[in-house]
Amino acid sequence: MRFKPGIHRTWIRRIGVGWADALEPGVVTVEYAIVAALVAIGAMGAIQAFGGGVAHVFGNLLGHIAGMG
């Protein structure tokens, strides 16, 4: 469903639905893709920042487990 510029705001106010319900499905899909990309970039940054420390902790844990057996 295509909307004329500016008419969607009036239509949304008139029927009282949220932005996501009134916009075209492609627009909502693009917004979700952008959010997913930002989350992925943040996760990669966190893994790079804390990856060495996490690897060290797991290495110590595996060392203790190997020492028990």
N, C-alpha and C positions, 0 to 999 in steps of 0.2 A: 504494500500500500504506500503510495507516494503522497506527500503533503506539500502544499504550497508554502513558501517561506513565510514564517510568522503565524500561520493559521494554527499550527499545532499547539502553541501555548494557550490560545483561547479554547481550543477543543479540550485540552487537558484540564483546564480550570473548570470547564463546563461539566464534564463527566466525572471529575475527581479521581483520576487514575494517576499512578506514578509515572515518572519519565520513562522508565524502562518498558512499561507496558504500551506506551503510546508511540515510541520511536520505531523506526524500521528495524527488523531483526538483524540486518547487516551492521547497523550502527552499534547495537548492543554487543554483537560478536566482536567487533573491532575493539570496543572498550574492554571486554574480558581478555582479549589477546594482549592488549597493552598492559593490563594489570598482571597477567601471568608472566609477561616478559620482565616487568620490573621486579616481581618476586624472584624470578630465576636469577636475575642480575644480583639482587641482594643476597641470595643464597650462595652464589659463587664467590662474592666478596667475603662473606662470613667464613666460608670454607677456606679461602686463601688466608684470611687473618688468623683463624684459630686452628687450621688444619695441622700444623706442626705440633701444637700442644695436645691435640686429640690423638695424633699418631703416637706421641710419647706416652700418654696415659695407657693406650691400648697395648703398646709394647711392654710397659711395666706389668700390666695385668696378665698378659700372656707369659711373661717371664715368671711371675708368681705361680701361675697355674702349672707351668712346666716343671717348676721346682717342687711342687707338691707330689708329683707322680713319680 
